[in-house]
Amino acid sequence: MSYAETKRKPKSGWLNVLVDYGPLLIFLGVYRWYAPDEAEPVGELAAVIKGTLAFMVAAVIALGISKWRLGKVSPMLWFSTALIVGFGALTMFFGDPTFVQIKPTIIYSLLGGALLIGVWRGKSLLQILLQQAFEGLTEEGWLKLSRNWGVFFLFLAGVNEVLRYLYNFENGKFEIYLWADLWVILALTFLFTFSQIPMLMKHGFSIEDEEEEDKADEPPSPAS
């Protein structure tokens, strides 16, 4: 194994999940801690503002952790952190939780639109971001993956809007929205990701190659 290969950054899937969802969980925890036991607008709004402040701080910390432990910050993380801080500031300034709820819709819509425009122009934006994750995938496979994720992101934007309409601050169901937005989106993303595996394998991606590469990266056991 060459020196460059031995210096390759280890995979840190658990850390990526923590960076992506940690700030949201902190927001949920702080909001729940300060939320009044009975529905009361002033107390609810104060809890939202405190949770939003914690959300903003946690998002910036997550960005720093990504840079420190993974050696880089993905464009997606830069983008989401900027929106968290921006919409968080608007929430605190105007005292309107709507800004918290509309952020995911904007993120998913922009991502979905960007991916589909890229496919329309014959380019896969996902290939730029995820090439090392799907080595061996053909150009056609990358275009199909970008197309599918583009459509899925637009679908998630619609799901978030439905949740925002059903569970909002005005009808006293804001906490339900927070938990539903986390677990519904997470479950849908998990299922969609696995649904893409047959298409990826059809266009050059091999799970066996990835497993062999992971084993090659593991240090030898003491008994070897």
C-alpha positions as CSV (number, residue, x, y, z in Angstrom):
1,M,0.0,0.0,0.0
2,S,1.3,3.4,-1.0
3,Y,2.0,6.3,1.5
4,A,-0.9,8.2,-0.1
5,E,-3.3,5.3,0.5
6,T,-2.2,4.9,4.1
7,K,-2.8,8.6,4.7
8,R,-6.3,8.4,3.3
9,K,-8.9,9.7,5.7
10,P,-10.8,7.0,7.6
11,K,-14.6,6.8,7.1
12,S,-16.5,8.4,10.0
13,G,-20.2,7.6,9.2
14,W,-21.3,8.1,12.8
15,L,-19.6,11.5,13.0
16,N,-21.4,12.6,9.8
17,V,-24.7,11.6,11.3
18,L,-23.8,13.5,14.5
19,V,-22.8,16.6,12.6
20,D,-25.9,16.5,10.5
21,Y,-28.5,15.8,13.2
22,G,-26.8,16.8,16.4
23,P,-27.8,20.5,16.2
24,L,-31.5,19.6,15.5
25,L,-31.5,17.2,18.5
26,I,-30.1,20.0,20.7
27,F,-32.8,22.4,19.4
28,L,-35.5,19.8,20.3
29,G,-34.0,19.2,23.8
30,V,-33.7,22.9,24.7
31,Y,-37.2,23.6,23.3
32,R,-38.6,20.7,25.3
33,W,-36.8,21.8,28.5
34,Y,-38.2,25.4,28.4
35,A,-41.6,24.7,26.9
36,P,-44.5,25.2,29.3
37,D,-46.5,22.2,30.5
38,E,-49.7,23.7,29.2
39,A,-50.1,25.5,25.8
40,E,-49.4,29.1,26.4
41,P,-48.2,31.4,23.5
42,V,-45.7,33.5,25.4
43,G,-44.0,30.6,27.1
44,E,-44.0,28.6,23.8
45,L,-42.4,31.5,21.9
46,A,-39.7,31.9,24.6
47,A,-38.9,28.2,24.4
48,V,-38.7,28.5,20.6
49,I,-36.3,31.4,20.8
50,K,-34.0,29.7,23.4
51,G,-34.1,26.5,21.3
52,T,-33.2,28.5,18.2
53,L,-30.2,30.2,19.8
54,A,-29.0,26.8,20.9
55,F,-29.6,25.5,17.4
56,M,-27.4,28.3,15.9
57,V,-24.6,27.7,18.3
58,A,-24.7,23.9,17.9
59,A,-24.7,24.3,14.1
60,V,-21.5,26.4,14.2
61,I,-19.9,24.0,16.6
62,A,-20.8,21.1,14.3
63,L,-19.2,22.9,11.4
64,G,-16.0,23.3,13.4
65,I,-16.0,19.6,14.4
66,S,-16.4,18.6,10.8
67,K,-13.4,20.6,9.9
68,W,-11.4,19.3,12.8
69,R,-12.2,15.6,12.6
70,L,-12.9,15.1,8.9
71,G,-10.5,17.6,7.6
72,K,-13.1,19.5,5.5
73,V,-16.5,21.0,5.5
74,S,-18.9,19.8,2.8
75,P,-20.7,22.4,0.7
76,M,-24.0,21.0,2.0
77,L,-22.9,21.7,5.6
78,W,-21.8,25.2,4.8
79,F,-25.1,25.8,3.1
80,S,-27.3,24.4,5.9
81,T,-25.3,26.2,8.6
82,A,-25.7,29.5,6.8
83,L,-29.5,28.9,6.6
84,I,-29.7,27.8,10.2
85,V,-27.9,31.0,11.4
86,G,-29.8,33.2,9.0
87,F,-33.3,31.9,9.7
88,G,-32.5,31.5,13.3
89,A,-31.6,35.2,13.5
90,L,-34.9,36.1,11.7
91,T,-36.8,33.9,14.2
92,M,-35.3,35.7,17.1
93,F,-35.7,39.1,15.6
94,F,-39.3,38.8,14.5
95,G,-40.3,36.2,17.2
96,D,-41.9,34.0,14.5
97,P,-41.2,30.2,14.5
98,T,-42.3,30.1,10.9
99,F,-38.8,30.8,9.9
100,V,-37.6,27.6,11.6
101,Q,-40.2,25.6,9.8
102,I,-39.7,27.0,6.4
103,K,-35.9,26.5,6.4
104,P,-36.0,22.7,5.4
105,T,-38.4,23.5,2.5
106,I,-35.9,26.1,1.1
107,I,-32.9,23.7,1.5
108,Y,-34.7,20.8,-0.1
109,S,-36.1,22.9,-2.9
110,L,-32.8,24.5,-3.8
111,L,-30.9,21.2,-3.7
112,G,-33.6,19.4,-5.8
113,G,-33.7,22.2,-8.3
114,A,-29.9,22.4,-8.6
115,L,-29.5,18.7,-9.1
116,L,-32.3,18.5,-11.8
117,I,-30.9,21.6,-13.6
118,G,-27.5,19.8,-13.6
119,V,-29.0,16.7,-15.0
120,W,-30.8,18.8,-17.7
121,R,-27.4,20.2,-18.7
122,G,-25.8,16.7,-18.7
123,K,-23.8,17.2,-15.5
124,S,-24.1,15.3,-12.2
125,L,-23.5,17.7,-9.2
126,L,-23.6,14.7,-6.9
127,Q,-20.5,13.3,-8.6
128,I,-18.5,16.3,-7.6
129,L,-19.5,15.8,-3.9
130,L,-19.7,12.1,-3.6
131,Q,-17.3,10.6,-6.1
132,Q,-15.2,8.8,-3.5
133,A,-18.3,7.2,-2.0
134,F,-19.3,5.5,-5.3
135,E,-16.1,4.6,-7.1
136,G,-16.7,2.8,-10.3
137,L,-20.1,4.3,-11.0
138,T,-20.6,5.2,-14.6
139,E,-21.6,8.6,-16.0
140,E,-25.1,7.3,-16.7
141,G,-25.3,6.0,-13.2
142,W,-24.3,9.4,-11.7
143,L,-26.9,11.2,-13.9
144,K,-29.6,8.8,-12.8
145,L,-28.6,9.2,-9.1
146,S,-28.6,13.0,-9.4
147,R,-32.0,12.9,-11.1
148,N,-33.5,10.6,-8.4
149,W,-32.1,12.6,-5.5
150,G,-33.3,15.8,-7.2
151,V,-36.9,14.5,-7.4
152,F,-36.6,13.1,-3.8
153,F,-35.4,16.5,-2.4
154,L,-38.4,18.2,-4.0
155,F,-40.6,15.5,-2.5
156,L,-39.1,16.2,0.9
157,A,-39.9,19.9,0.5
158,G,-43.5,19.0,-0.1
159,V,-43.5,16.7,3.0
160,N,-42.1,19.5,5.1
161,E,-44.8,21.8,3.9
162,V,-47.5,19.3,4.8
163,L,-46.0,18.9,8.3
164,R,-45.7,22.7,8.6
165,Y,-49.4,23.1,7.7
166,L,-50.6,20.4,10.0
167,Y,-48.4,21.1,13.0
168,N,-47.5,24.7,13.6
169,F,-47.1,27.3,16.4
170,E,-50.6,28.7,15.8
171,N,-52.4,25.5,16.5
172,G,-50.2,24.6,19.4
173,K,-48.6,21.6,17.7
174,F,-45.1,23.0,17.1
175,E,-43.4,20.3,19.1
176,I,-45.2,17.6,17.1
177,Y,-43.8,19.2,14.0
178,L,-40.3,19.1,15.3
179,W,-40.3,15.4,16.1
180,A,-42.3,14.5,13.0
181,D,-39.9,16.5,10.8
182,L,-36.9,14.7,12.3
183,W,-38.2,11.1,12.2
184,V,-40.3,11.2,9.1
185,I,-37.6,12.8,7.0
186,L,-34.9,10.5,8.5
187,A,-37.0,7.4,7.8
188,L,-37.8,8.5,4.2
189,T,-34.2,9.3,3.5
190,F,-33.0,6.0,4.9
191,L,-35.5,4.0,2.8
192,F,-34.8,6.1,-0.4
193,T,-31.0,5.6,0.0
194,F,-31.4,1.8,0.1
195,S,-33.8,1.8,-2.8
196,Q,-31.0,3.2,-5.0
197,I,-28.6,0.3,-4.4
198,P,-30.0,-1.9,-7.3
199,M,-29.6,1.0,-9.7
200,L,-26.1,1.8,-8.5
201,M,-25.0,-1.8,-8.9
202,K,-26.4,-1.9,-12.4
203,H,-24.2,1.0,-13.3
204,G,-20.8,-0.1,-12.0
205,F,-20.9,0.3,-8.2
206,S,-20.0,-2.8,-6.3
207,I,-20.7,-3.3,-2.6
208,E,-18.2,-6.2,-2.5
209,D,-15.4,-3.8,-3.7
210,E,-16.3,-1.3,-1.0
211,E,-16.1,-4.1,1.7
212,E,-12.8,-5.3,0.4
213,E,-11.4,-1.7,0.4
214,D,-12.6,-1.2,4.0
215,K,-10.9,-4.5,5.1
216,A,-7.7,-3.4,3.3
217,D,-7.8,-0.1,5.2
218,E,-8.1,-1.9,8.6
219,P,-4.9,-2.3,10.6
220,P,-3.6,-5.9,11.0
221,S,-4.7,-7.7,14.1
222,P,-2.1,-8.4,16.8
223,A,-2.3,-12.1,16.0
224,S,-1.4,-11.6,12.3
